[in-house]
């Protein structure tokens, strides 16, 4: 995607600890010109602070946006959508590897994201999950997607769908994103 005024901006929303080298989100930024939403603290994320950063990013440009979330970024989308008056500017969202924040093994750095915000999302979205994600069972991932009112899709056993999953540029994920943007079924 380029910065053409007729094209939406793709905002990349990494999860806890950010998305580093080799992560498909980082690769998409380099390949497609997507823009990462910076956060003040990647290690001790505060929900309100992350929501404010997303709001600023959406308001920074008049073009519509597409949200590409990974891990905790999914809960950022959900919490932001429950409170922002800018949700009408979102064309679509790709929600990848949503973690279960109610799980017993959630690190204390993420406790302030409880309770999870689970509104029905007011824009088209797809939740993508893995069969062996250490942060969320397939059943719980499907449950999260149902709470958000969006379809879900498994990509098989790919861990947390991050740099360790060996997805490379992840063309399949980009195709799903493009289908969402175009309003086609995913």
Helices and strands as residue ranges (DSSP letters): E 9-13, H 24-32, E 35-36, H 47-59, E 65-70, H 72-83, G 87-89, E 90-96, G 108-113, E 124-129, H 138-148, E 151-154, G 163-165, H 171-182
